Structures are given as C-alpha cells and as structure tokens.
Amino acid sequence: MDKKIMVLLLAISLFFCSFACSLKSASREEIANITNRGIEYFKLGQNDKAIAEYSKAIRLNPNFAEPYYNRGIIYGNRRDWYRAISDNSKAIKLNPNIALAYANRATAYQHVGKYKQALFDINKSIALGLNDAEAYYGRGLIYAKQGEYLQAICDFNLSTMLSPNYAKAYYNRGVVYFKRGSFEAAWADVHKAEALGNKSDPNFLRDLKKASGKEE
C-alpha cells in the first residue's frame, strides 16, 4: 500500500478514535457531574462559574436538557430575557416534560411583551403538574397585562388560597381591583400585602388615594 495512503488512513483512524473517546467522556454521568458543579456554584451565588460549568456540559454533549434549563434560570434572574427564552426553548425541545422550563420561559416572554406565548407556556406548565401558587400568580400577571382582569383576579385568588401569605399575589390583586374601580377591595389587598412585608409602589398608592378619595 502506498505510504501516503497508509499515513492518511492512520490519521483518519486516530481522528475517529479521538472522537469516540470524546463521546465516551461526555456520557450522561459526566454531564450530570458537570451540571451538579454548576448547581453548587449557583447555590453559592457564583453565577459566572455556574454558567461556565453549564456551558462546558453543553459543549461536551448538547443533547441533555438540564444544562440548558439551569443556565436559563440564571439568565432569567439577570433579566437577560432573550437568552433565557433560548435556553429554556432548547431544554423543552430536548425534554418536553420539564414544567418549570415552560414556567420560566413564560416569565421571559411576559417581560418582552409576548403575552400569547407566555400564556401558552404557563398553561402548559400547569397542565404538566405545576399547580402551585407561583404558577397561578404568574398566569394572573399575564392576564392582568392583557387587561383580562376577571381572569387575573381568579388566578390571584387561587394563588392566595394555595399560599395564604403570598404578599405579591394580594398586592397585584389589589392593583387589578384598582383598575376595575373596586377601591375598597384594592385597599384591603394593599393593607394585607403590606402586613405581609410587601412594599407598595408610591405612585400606585398616590393614584389609589386620589381615585378613592381616601388617605389610608
């Protein structure tokens, strides 16, 4: 056999051997270990290091949902909404049953004004079993943004039933009551939220006082 051909075949053989080894090293166990390191950094508040670990896991094997999902959480916390949408979308594509990925993407969609997509995602998360106070609160916010106040009130009601000390749910229900002209109900919810530690928006309080004729 020609010497040049033998060298070429050897090079190709070494390449595929190296490629196969890299695939082996990027097993589910290895990806899980790297992702878990990222989670530990996240718990310590070292988000840049956490992102680095999640990104490493993705580079080694882009076919696992968990690193995308976890990195998306950090982007969402940083209000980097489009990156949050991208990472949660990739996680959902790889694993369509991650309820929290839909909920997190719904939050991101809401903040960029894509309410139709946000509503679809939050409904999907609830259908997948995320029937908690935060989910209904999130959907209530989306309804409120769209001016669908009765639906918003219903969801805030569900949220406070599931979590009676959920200050933000009372406060935002109060905001919706204000927008519907139900000022007594609005004041009641504002007071309840403040008693639970929520700080009211001074501009909202000013508008509520002016509209209701009260200085409570």
VEXPA-474158 format. One line per 8 residues: number of its first residue (from 1); for each residue x, y, z negated of C-alpha. Coordinates in steps of 0.02 Angstrom, whole numbers, plus 50000, padded with zeros to 5 digits. Layout:
# VEXPA-474158
NUM) X/Y/Z; ...
# end
This chain:
# VEXPA-474158
1) 50000/50000/50000; 50060/50175/50041; 50147/50255/49892; 50046/50417/49910; 49883/50319/49908; 49940/50224/49752; 49979/50388/49664; 49810/50460/49715
9) 49719/50305/49652; 49815/50313/49489; 49769/50496/49468; 49585/50459/49502; 49591/50313/49381; 49666/50423/49245; 49536/50557/49277; 49390/50438/49256
17) 49472/50360/49105; 49487/50531/49026; 49308/50574/49075; 49243/50412/49000; 49338/50444/48839; 49266/50619/48826; 49090/50548/48845; 49127/50420/48712
25) 49193/50553/48593; 49035/50657/48621; 48921/50523/48552; 48763/50560/48455; 48859/50533/48293; 48994/50656/48343; 48867/50786/48398; 48773/50761/48234
33) 48932/50788/48134; 48975/50949/48226; 48796/51011/48210; 48795/50973/48025; 48953/51076/48004; 48862/51217/48088; 48717/51197/47969; 48835/51206/47820
41) 48912/51367/47888; 48736/51435/47914; 48691/51396/47733; 48845/51493/47678; 48794/51641/47785; 48941/51616/47904; 48837/51631/48060; 48977/51661/48185
49) 49061/51499/48131; 48893/51410/48138; 48865/51470/48317; 49041/51413/48362; 49002/51237/48299; 48834/51228/48387; 48913/51292/48548; 49051/51161/48533
57) 48921/51024/48514; 48831/51088/48669; 48992/51093/48770; 49034/50914/48722; 48861/50850/48764; 48720/50966/48820; 48588/50831/48808; 48543/50846/48624
65) 48410/50967/48565; 48472/51000/48388; 48620/51116/48425; 48512/51225/48539; 48374/51232/48408; 48492/51279/48267; 48584/51409/48369; 48416/51481/48420
73) 48373/51508/48237; 48525/51619/48214; 48489/51717/48372; 48311/51743/48309; 48373/51803/48140; 48485/51925/48232; 48337/51984/48335; 48428/51929/48491
81) 48261/51878/48562; 48307/51827/48738; 48446/51712/48680; 48326/51640/48550; 48199/51606/48688; 48332/51525/48796; 48398/51409/48660; 48226/51358/48597
89) 48170/51326/48777; 48319/51209/48803; 48281/51121/48638; 48099/51098/48688; 48147/51031/48860; 48257/50900/48778; 48134/50861/48639; 47955/50923/48667
97) 47902/50873/48491; 48001/50999/48387; 47858/51101/48315; 47972/51233/48239; 48056/51266/48407; 47887/51317/48478; 47853/51424/48324; 48023/51509/48336
105) 48002/51540/48522; 47829/51611/48487; 47906/51737/48369; 48034/51787/48500; 47903/51801/48636; 47797/51910/48522; 47941/52031/48494; 47971/52052/48680
113) 47786/52082/48713; 47747/51914/48794; 47591/51880/48692; 47513/51750/48807; 47668/51641/48797; 47682/51674/48610; 47502/51617/48581; 47529/51459/48684
121) 47684/51415/48584; 47611/51446/48412; 47457/51343/48458; 47572/51204/48517; 47669/51209/48354; 47507/51194/48255; 47449/51050/48366; 47614/50962/48328
129) 47576/50971/48142; 47644/51138/48085; 47486/51178/47988; 47564/51291/47857; 47539/51469/47800; 47681/51537/47907; 47608/51464/48067; 47436/51541/48040
137) 47515/51704/47985; 47618/51706/48146; 47465/51674/48252; 47371/51809/48158; 47507/51933/48203; 47493/51886/48387; 47304/51907/48385; 47323/52075/48298
145) 47447/52134/48430; 47320/52090/48564; 47180/52182/48474; 47087/52020/48434; 47053/52072/48256; 46923/51945/48203; 47036/51801/48255; 47180/51886/48164
153) 47079/51901/48004; 47029/51717/48015; 47211/51665/48028; 47267/51780/47887; 47127/51704/47783; 47194/51530/47819; 47369/51587/47778; 47319/51657/47608
161) 47217/51501/47570; 47368/51391/47602; 47486/51510/47511; 47392/51623/47388; 47549/51727/47351; 47591/51765/47532; 47609/51953/47519; 47638/51987/47704
169) 47477/51898/47752; 47375/52009/47634; 47463/52165/47694; 47438/52130/47879; 47258/52081/47850; 47240/52250/47766; 47312/52333/47921; 47185/52242/48029
177) 47042/52291/47912; 47100/52471/47929; 47096/52459/48118; 46918/52392/48108; 46866/52534/47992; 46843/52422/47839; 46937/52537/47722; 46884/52460/47555
185) 46944/52289/47613; 47103/52368/47678; 47141/52448/47509; 47105/52285/47419; 47230/52192/47526; 47361/52330/47513; 47348/52326/47323; 47357/52136/47321
193) 47511/52137/47434; 47597/52270/47329; 47560/52173/47170; 47649/52026/47251; 47801/52134/47290; 47766/52196/47466; 47818/52374/47508; 47688/52464/47611
201) 47734/52570/47761; 47718/52753/47704; 47647/52803/47873; 47513/52669/47860; 47468/52724/47684; 47456/52904/47742; 47338/52854/47883; 47234/52744/47768
209) 47216/52883/47639; 47164/53007/47773; 47039/52889/47855; 46962/52828/47692; 46965/52994/47601; 47049/52912/47453; 47215/52937/47365; 47232/52763/47292
# end
